[in-house]
């Protein structure tokens, strides 16, 4: 039987955090945490409490990114989308967040998972979500294929000790997509990569059509701009 935390106990925990923590002796950049979405901060606190107020010492701290080529990884005819959304995807500027490509290593603590859902919204189209990320959240670095491939190769090498399992274990993350690189499939459709943990406990990768619906359970991965 699970022990439910009472309202009184939750108030005692918060009071202890405020009054018993030696804040003046802590040397850390807390602004990164402060700027995280409220939901993610809450999940981090919940994971800490569920782990009996212990940190997971020895867990992975950083991810090394890997160069990603759509055709080599997925298959012939797959490319990065070029030009406007309403074009054919074959000419123009690549639809990719260059800030993601500039990352060779990223601390796991800097990951942010964004849904872009507004109040009373249950889901939005993928294209609308991508638009909001680009136009309304310009400080959000949209992770591209280099982050995706780094995570996938880490999972292949480390399985239950992988970074993906670390996210699942600590923050209940079972899905993340990578809107920093829009792909063009051989038929001319717009897709983005995602990683998903199925009910059997195994992670797999696939790509999702931007014309489909995105809800609260399928967040996009990124981090805050350092500039």
JOPE-V864352 format. One record per residue. RES is the residue in three letters. SS is DSSP state (helix for helix, strand for strand, loop for the rest). NEAR is the number of other C-alpha atoms within 8 Angstrom. Layout:
BEGIN
RES|SS|NEAR ; RES|SS|NEAR
END
This chain:
BEGIN
UNK|loop|2 ; UNK|loop|3 ; UNK|loop|4 ; UNK|loop|4 ; UNK|loop|6 ; UNK|loop|6 ; UNK|helix|6 ; UNK|helix|6 ; UNK|helix|8 ; UNK|helix|9 ; UNK|helix|8 ; UNK|helix|8 ; UNK|helix|8 ; UNK|helix|8 ; UNK|helix|9 ; UNK|helix|9 ; UNK|helix|8 ; UNK|helix|7 ; UNK|helix|6 ; UNK|helix|7 ; UNK|loop|7 ; UNK|loop|6 ; UNK|helix|5 ; UNK|helix|4 ; UNK|helix|5 ; UNK|loop|6 ; UNK|loop|4 ; UNK|loop|4 ; UNK|loop|5 ; UNK|loop|6 ; UNK|helix|6 ; UNK|helix|8 ; UNK|helix|7 ; UNK|helix|6 ; UNK|loop|6 ; UNK|loop|9 ; UNK|loop|8 ; UNK|helix|6 ; UNK|helix|6 ; UNK|helix|10 ; UNK|helix|10 ; UNK|helix|8 ; UNK|helix|9 ; UNK|helix|10 ; UNK|helix|8 ; UNK|helix|8 ; UNK|helix|10 ; UNK|helix|11 ; UNK|helix|9 ; UNK|helix|7 ; UNK|loop|8 ; UNK|loop|6 ; UNK|loop|7 ; UNK|loop|7 ; UNK|loop|6 ; UNK|loop|5 ; UNK|loop|4 ; UNK|loop|4 ; UNK|loop|6 ; UNK|loop|9 ; UNK|loop|7 ; UNK|strand|8 ; UNK|strand|12 ; UNK|strand|9 ; UNK|loop|14 ; UNK|loop|9 ; UNK|loop|7 ; UNK|loop|8 ; UNK|loop|8 ; UNK|helix|11 ; UNK|helix|10 ; UNK|helix|7 ; UNK|helix|7 ; UNK|loop|7 ; UNK|loop|8 ; UNK|loop|7 ; UNK|loop|7 ; UNK|loop|12 ; UNK|strand|10 ; UNK|strand|12 ; UNK|loop|13 ; UNK|strand|12 ; UNK|loop|13 ; UNK|loop|7 ; UNK|loop|5 ; UNK|loop|4 ; UNK|loop|7 ; UNK|loop|8 ; UNK|loop|12 ; UNK|strand|8 ; UNK|loop|7 ; UNK|loop|8 ; UNK|loop|6 ; UNK|strand|8 ; UNK|loop|11 ; UNK|strand|9 ; UNK|loop|12 ; UNK|helix|6 ; UNK|helix|8 ; UNK|helix|13 ; UNK|helix|9 ; UNK|loop|6 ; UNK|loop|8 ; UNK|loop|8 ; UNK|strand|8 ; UNK|strand|10 ; UNK|strand|9 ; UNK|helix|9 ; UNK|helix|5 ; UNK|helix|9 ; UNK|strand|9 ; UNK|strand|11 ; UNK|strand|10 ; UNK|strand|9 ; UNK|loop|11 ; UNK|loop|7 ; UNK|loop|10 ; UNK|loop|5 ; UNK|loop|4 ; UNK|loop|4 ; UNK|loop|7 ; UNK|loop|7 ; UNK|strand|9 ; UNK|strand|11 ; UNK|strand|11 ; UNK|helix|12 ; UNK|helix|8 ; UNK|helix|8 ; UNK|helix|12 ; UNK|helix|9 ; UNK|helix|9 ; UNK|helix|10 ; UNK|helix|12 ; UNK|helix|8 ; UNK|helix|7 ; UNK|loop|7 ; UNK|loop|8 ; UNK|loop|8 ; UNK|loop|6 ; UNK|strand|10 ; UNK|strand|13 ; UNK|strand|15 ; UNK|loop|16 ; UNK|loop|14 ; UNK|helix|13 ; UNK|helix|13 ; UNK|helix|12 ; UNK|helix|14 ; UNK|helix|12 ; UNK|helix|12 ; UNK|helix|12 ; UNK|helix|10 ; UNK|helix|8 ; UNK|helix|11 ; UNK|helix|14 ; UNK|helix|7 ; UNK|helix|7 ; UNK|helix|8 ; UNK|helix|9 ; UNK|helix|6 ; UNK|helix|8 ; UNK|loop|12 ; UNK|helix|11 ; UNK|helix|9 ; UNK|helix|10 ; UNK|helix|11 ; UNK|helix|10 ; UNK|helix|10 ; UNK|helix|8 ; UNK|helix|8 ; UNK|helix|9 ; UNK|loop|7 ; UNK|loop|8 ; UNK|loop|8 ; UNK|strand|11 ; UNK|strand|13 ; UNK|strand|12 ; UNK|strand|16 ; UNK|strand|13 ; UNK|strand|13 ; UNK|strand|14 ; UNK|strand|12 ; UNK|strand|14 ; UNK|strand|14 ; UNK|loop|11 ; UNK|loop|8 ; UNK|loop|5 ; UNK|loop|8 ; UNK|loop|9 ; UNK|strand|11 ; UNK|strand|12 ; UNK|strand|14 ; UNK|strand|14 ; UNK|strand|13 ; UNK|strand|13 ; UNK|strand|10 ; UNK|strand|11 ; UNK|loop|9 ; UNK|loop|5 ; UNK|loop|5 ; UNK|loop|6 ; UNK|loop|7 ; UNK|strand|10 ; UNK|strand|8 ; UNK|strand|9 ; UNK|strand|7 ; UNK|strand|8 ; UNK|strand|9 ; UNK|strand|10 ; UNK|loop|11 ; UNK|loop|7 ; UNK|loop|8 ; UNK|strand|9 ; UNK|strand|12 ; UNK|strand|11 ; UNK|loop|9 ; UNK|loop|5 ; UNK|loop|10 ; UNK|loop|13 ; UNK|strand|12 ; UNK|strand|14 ; UNK|strand|13 ; UNK|strand|11 ; UNK|strand|9 ; UNK|loop|7 ; UNK|loop|3 ; UNK|loop|2
END
